[in-house]
Amino acid sequence: MSTVKIKPFDPAEYLDDSESIAAYMSEALESEDPAFITDALGVVARARGMSEVAREAGVSRESLYRALSTDGNPEFATVLRVVRALGLRLSATPVQQRKSA
């Protein structure tokens, strides 16, 4: 009987172009879950290379890992610097309003 080896799923392995990264982050933002959005930023940063993202964002690699960890609570200024370093831009769209009958 052979043993099947499995490894944990890592979405960072599939984020290999700007379009997939933008789609991943858009879905995270739509969740409106701060912890999930922070985690998604960390996943994208790992996909791009944490050291490079940290350098471009002007923070240490260790600080970036800590800020984007599951227990992290990054300042909004840090989030904006990381988003810029990832080559992304946050944008706003109106929430669809239900029409009264």
Secondary structure, DSSP 8 states (H G I E B T S, - for coil): ----------GGGG--SHHHHHHHHHHHHHHT-HHHHHHHHHHHHHHH-HHHHHHHHTS-HHHHHHHTSTT----HHHHHHHHHHTT--------------
